[in-house]
Amino acid sequence: MSTADGPAQSDSAADLARRVVATLTSRGETVAVAESLTGGLVVSALVGVPGASAVVRGGVVAYATPVKASVLGVDADLLVANGAVDPEVARQMASGVRTALAVDGVPATWGVSTTGVAGPDPQDGKPVGTVFVGIASAERSVAAELHLEGDRAAIRSATVSELLARMTTEVDSGE
């Protein structure tokens, strides 16, 4: 497995989820999750951690491309022009879910997202294993391109681990 930005983290998704939940809990911060190809696996990893209810706002599985626009606020013209497998779509999903899952008008501190191609066929002109993950806060949003290998299950699982590893780094850099 390889990524455009470096090797995959060796920590398990469960370990990474524990680190994210612990850090956010200690800071009184929250997270909202927008998923496409992972279909709920990211939020499942997070809520598998005891005490996650203090930080996890919830998740939106925006599997169908139009839902990315109608629920998460992704620019519909962007989706038409570039398709759903795109770094700007990942950024907009992460930013949009912060607002979509606001509580009492207050967006989640962090929004994270996944969009990509788990297979078996290419999508939007992108080969299987092309994935974008997004992370957004009030200050900025970033997206990372991943090039993952394996079958559908392996790509989806690796996406979860990669996103949680990158979120750990992003949250830690915000200290």
Secondary structure, DSSP 8 states (H G I E B T S, - for coil): -EETTS---SS-HHHHHHHHHHHHHHHT--EEEEESTTTTHHHHHHHTSTTGGGTEEEEEE--SHHHHHHTT---HHHHHHH-SSSHHHHHHHHHHHHHHT-BTTB--SEEEEEEE--SSS-BTTB-TTEEEEEEE-SS-EEEEEEE--SSHHHHHHHHHHHHHHHHHHHHHHT-
